[in-house]
Amino acid sequence: MTESLPLGSAVELLRRLPRRRDCVPEARSAFAAWADEHPGSTPQLVVEHRPASPVVDYDLLLDHPEGGTVALTVQPSDGVPWAVDHSTHWAADMVATVNGRSLSLPDGLATLRALHEPTGYEQLLDHCLLRNAVADDDEPVDAEEAQAAADSFRRGRGLLDEEATLAYLAARGVTLEMFQGNIETAVRVRRFRDRKAAELAARHLAAHRADFATVRAVWVESDDQRDLVALVDGPAKDFPVRAVLAGGEVGVFRRTAYNRDLPRPLRLAEPGALVATDRLIGQVLHRIPAREDDPRVVAAAGRVAFAEWLAEQRSTADVQWHWR
């Protein structure tokens, strides 16, 4: 009775289906067209996503006239032995197993994505974008650069000696070889970041010069407007003193910063004038316009320009999250 099943045609279909994850919709369309030509066997296409691989496998299920199901599968001759091709580690799509319960890659990514601050999720994208940007960088990393990057890594994590560093790496399953590779990548990313920031700095500063004025200001923040109203009375020139002596549940801030880093109501304020909102009252004491020959200002503009460039790359990237 198997003669009534379109076995030969089914095998030919399986052999020509594309086997990459991103081509599965194309494979389903080809199967749907084939199924329309062979409705009697009630065909079904099963797609199997291999863990941690861009490759998929297909099974084709056909109803047998005498009952039951016939399953067909095809393994393309790609030069890789079947035993090797299918020897993926059982935990290839897992992030970790804690107390006997495993966390899959999709669940791990979903957890990052659900955080109130999506920095972890964005950092994954930024890592990929910057890694791709330095993929062709074959400039050697010298010992001084590597040591500086390693020292920065340790300082940023409070690792004060070799013992603490080794314990930190071991707790995260990072070998010394992996750590060395990460450090070399960090050096190349830092080079790229510095070059790109320098490339973008002048244009960004010219377009946003007011953002990089150096401003000295004092302000008070409070959720209770009565605390703020009490600071309005009196000469404007004495406001800094009144702010320091302010009572109630208030936050008092005295800061010298770039204009872009101040509370928005103060950014356009004239020196000496009081600026008040429902949650803030403040005063700009002094404002120095940004100069394009000031290396600190140029460096700050470059950092902001690079962050904006990276955000644009992130928003326009072709991202495929490989959910199971």
Protein Blocks (a to p, Z undefined) as FASTA:
>chain_A
ZZmpcfklmmmmmmmpccbfklmmmmmmmmmmmmmmmmmnopaddddddehiabdcdddd
dddfkgpjddddddddehpafklmmmccfklmcfbdcehiacdfklmmmmmmmpmblklm
mmmmmmmmmmmmmmmmcbdcdfklmmmmmmmmmmmnopabfklmmmmmmmnopafklmmm
mmmmmmmmmmmmmmmmmmmmmmmmmmmmmmmpccdddddddfblklmmmmmgocfklmmm
mmmmpgcjdddddddddfklpcfklmmpcehiacddfkbccddfbdcdddfklmklmmmm
mmmmmmmmmmmmmmmpccddddZZ
